[in-house]
Amino acid sequence: MMCVNQDEDRMLTETEVTAMISISPSSLRRWVAKSSFPAPVTLEGSRYKRWLMSDVQQWIQSKRNTST
């Protein structure tokens, strides 16, 4: 049985993502369109999009690594 960190699998809303990285929703959508930020997952059978916590954390870490 595989053990998975639940925080990494958590699905974040656009509001949560923009709050985490301190940008506006329009900036987030622009970054996603330019492939400058991870694309969201579209939940099957719905119009809702969510980001995996692990994808957002990896993006933040990559930005920290390039700024040092």
C-alpha positions in Angstrom: 0.0 0.0 0.0 1.4 3.4 -1.0 1.4 6.2 1.5 0.5 9.6 0.0 0.8 13.0 1.6 -2.7 14.4 1.7 -1.6 18.0 1.5 0.2 17.3 -1.8 -3.0 15.8 -3.3 -5.2 18.7 -2.1 -7.0 20.5 -4.9 -6.8 24.3 -4.7 -9.3 26.8 -6.1 -8.3 29.8 -8.2 -8.9 31.9 -5.1 -6.6 29.8 -3.0 -3.8 29.8 -5.6 -3.9 33.5 -6.2 -3.8 34.1 -2.4 -0.8 31.7 -2.0 1.3 33.5 -4.7 -0.2 37.0 -4.3 -1.4 37.7 -7.8 -4.7 38.5 -9.4 -7.0 35.9 -11.0 -6.4 37.6 -14.4 -2.6 37.3 -14.0 -3.0 33.6 -13.0 -5.1 32.9 -16.1 -2.5 34.8 -18.3 0.4 32.9 -16.8 -1.4 29.5 -17.4 -2.1 30.6 -21.0 1.6 31.4 -21.5 2.6 28.1 -19.8 4.4 30.2 -17.1 2.4 28.4 -14.4 1.0 24.9 -14.1 -2.3 24.3 -15.8 -5.3 23.4 -13.7 -7.0 20.1 -13.7 -10.6 20.2 -15.0 -12.8 18.0 -12.8 -14.6 15.4 -14.9 -18.2 16.3 -15.5 -17.9 19.8 -14.3 -16.7 23.2 -15.3 -14.5 23.7 -12.2 -10.8 23.8 -12.4 -8.4 23.0 -9.6 -4.7 23.0 -9.1 -2.8 20.3 -7.3 -1.1 21.6 -4.2 2.1 19.7 -5.2 2.2 21.5 -8.6 1.9 24.9 -7.0 4.5 24.1 -4.4 6.9 22.8 -7.0 6.4 26.0 -9.0 7.1 28.1 -5.9 10.2 26.1 -5.2 11.5 26.5 -8.7 11.0 30.3 -8.4 12.9 30.3 -5.1 15.8 28.3 -6.7 16.1 30.7 -9.7 16.2 33.8 -7.4 19.1 32.6 -5.3 
